[in-house]
Each structure stands twice: as C-alpha cells, then as structure tokens.
Amino acid sequence: MPANMGMPVFEWNDVTSSSLGAHLVFGLLAGVAFASIAQTMGRSNGPARG
C-alpha cells in the first residue's frame, strides 16, 4: 500500500510502528476469538456417532 501511495516501502517510523502494533493486537484478538469459538463449537456438538 505505501508503494501505491508514493511513500517509501522499507522505512521505519512512527506510522509503521503503530501499524505493526495494531496488526499484532488485531491478530491476537482474532486468534483468541477463533480459539474460543472453535472450543465452544467442539464442546457443544458432543461425541461423534457413527
């Protein structure tokens, strides 16, 4: 995205560090939410019958 906007690609500054932090927080929250949902769905389905 920075290259499309004419900005330097491999430059480390306040914007890039806050963007990295935001992506890490989002990934952590998404992972926790996915794990919680997967655990709940696995628990509610009960044992498989076949």
N, C-alpha and C positions, 0 to 999 in steps of 0.2 A: 504494500500500500504506500509506503513512503516514496518508493521509486516512481509510482504513478503520479504522485503529487509534486515531483521535482525536488524532493528532500533527500539528503544523504541517507544511504541504506545502513551502513555499518558505523553509526555514530552513537556513542553512549552519552546521554544527557538526562535531565530531569524527566522529560517526557517519556523516554524509553524505559527508564527505571520504574516509573509509576505504571506504565503499561504492562511491564513484566509482572509487577506486583499484583495488578488487577487480574491478569490472566491466571496467575498462580492461585489466588483466592477463589476465582470462579471455578477453576479445575478441582480444587479441594472440595468446595461446596457441592459441585456436580457429582463428584465421586462418592461423597458421603450420602447424598440423596439417592443415588443409584444403588449403593450397597444396602441402604435401609429399605428401599422398595423391593429389591431382589430378595432380601431376607424375609420380609413380610409376605411376599407372594409365595415363597417356598414353604413358609410355615403354614399359611392358610390353606394350601392345596392338599396337605396331608400326604400320606404314603400313596405311591402309585399302585394301582390294582391292575392286574393283567392276566 
